[in-house]
Amino acid sequence: MKFLFLLLLPGCAVSQLAGTWMFTRTPSPVTGSECVTGDVSHNFDGAYVPEVEEDTGNPWTEEQAAEESPQVFFGRIEEVEGGMVLVVGDRVYTSTAESKDSWEFSWSASESSMLEQNHSSDYLFSTTSEQTSTIRYSGTFSKGTFDGLYEVESSATQRWTESDTWSDDVVSTLGTTGQIPASSVLVRVDGTGAEVAAYNDYATFDCEDSDCSLSANSACLYTDVLTGVWTEFLPEDNRWVQGTGQPAGIP
């Protein structure tokens, strides 16, 4: 069961919200532009993120898009002590009222992880990962209808730190270029003027500090149209509507 607690503003009419609502979410076409790669930060001397050049010699072009039919689901809003509660599915979203009739319901989830490795010769490697995801329902209730948006927003950040140099004992286990994945995102210009992958060599000072560092982030935002209508289902009819609906697209 999913309980969504809504804080009522003074004077907001309970009758405008209370009852069972049938919501329709119309998925927006997926275009590929919903996700972006953010900044890359590092302290590698002379290294940079290469520019992506358009391949003008390729005679082929490709266009891709995807669309789904709407999703339909029910939600029941009831007054509780100190506010309102919306029951729909099995998720919980806290909510605030932006005005008398406009509301935003959302829930942000996050997780993080960390790995650290130390060697007795003073070699250090660490990496951290952070991810967040927010689901947001926002819109306006008016005379038995709801008009708004359904949004899914996510972001991810990963960081790496590694000693700039290390001993032969560490080389026998890790190799000469360590674990920090600089070569996957950074390049340097070599003696011939060509761009080559940047990496952390165990025998040379490649970074501005005693430790090399690298971080990268990305973010996505999907926005769909969300509408709703009030129904005459009663509380005792919940067994008919709980979990009932139609999924987006072909199930």
Secondary structure, DSSP 8 states (H G I E B T S, - for coil): --EEEE---TT--GGGT-EEEEEEEE---B-S-SEEEEEEEE-BTT-B-------TT--------B----EEEEEEEEEETTEEEEE-TT---EEEESSSSEEEEEEEEEEEEEEEEE-TTS-EEEEEEEEEEEEEEEEEEETTEEEEEEEEEEEEEEEEEEES---HHHHHHH-SS-S--GGGT-EEE-TTS-EEE----TTS--BSSSEEEEEEEEEEEEEEEEEEEE----GGGHHHHTT-EE-SS--
